Amino acid sequence: MWRNKLLTLALKKRCVHTRVHAGGPGKGMHSRLYTRVLNQYGWVHSCSAFQSTFNNTGLVGISASCEPQYAPEMLDVLCREMEVVTR
C-alpha cells in the first residue's frame, strides 16, 4: 500500500518538475514550473520542485524565490500549481 503512495508522490513531483532540455533528444521540452511560473512571472527568480521519501511516508513541494513584495502573489501561484497537479 505505501509503495503505491510512494509512486504517486514521485509521479506528482515529476509532473511539476522535469529537466529542461536545450539540445539532443527531447529538445524543447520544459518543465511545468518553467513554462507556467518562470516564463509567466518576470519577478520570479527561481522555482523548483523537491521530493523526499522515507520508509512509509514522503513529502513533495515547490521551492521558489522572489523579491519580498511579491511573496503573497508567489504563494498564490505555487498553491495553484500544486492544486492542478493533484487533480
N, C-alpha and C positions, 0 to 999 in steps of 0.2 A: 504494500500500500504506500509506504513512504517513498519507495523508488519511483512510483508514478508521479507523486507530488514533486519530487526532485527533478524529474524530466520536464514536467510542466514549468517549473521555475526556470530551468535552463533555457527552455524554448522561449519563454516570455522575455528573458534578457536578450536572447538572440534576435528576437523581433524588433527590439528597440535599438540595439547597438551591434552593427556588424562593421567590419573594417571597410575603409574607403579604398577602392582600387583605382589607381591612376593609370595603370597600364597592364598589359597581359590579359589572361583570362579574367572575365568579369569586369573588364574596363568600363568605367562609367557608373558602376554600382556604388551607391552611397547609403549610409545608414539612415534610418528613420530620424534619428536625432539630428543628423547633419542636414537633411533636407527639410525637416519640419521645424527645427529650432534654430540652428546656427545660420541657415540661409534666410530665414524669415525675420529674425530679430537681430538687427545690427548691434545692439547693445550687449549681446551675449558674448562673453569672452571664451568660454569653454563649456562643453556639455558631454558627458559620457555616462554609460551605464556600468553598473557593477553587480557582481553576484558572489555570494558566499554560501557555501554549503557545508553542513555539519552532518552528524550521524542520522538524525531523523527530522531535521528542520533546515531552513535556509532563509536567505534574505536576498532580495533583488531591489535595486533602486537606481536613481539617477543623481549624479553629482554635477553641479554647474557653478559657474562664476559670472558675476556681472558687477556693475557699479552699484553701490548701496541704494540709490534712489529707485533702481529697477527691481529690487528684491521682491516686493509684493507681486509684481507682474510676472516675474520669473517663477515664483511659486505656483501661480495660476497656470502658466504654460506647462510646467513639468507635471503637475497633477492631471491636466487634460491628457497629456501624452501617456501617462501610466494608465488612466482610465480607458483610453482607446485600446491599448494592448490587452487589457484584462477582459475585453468583450469577446 
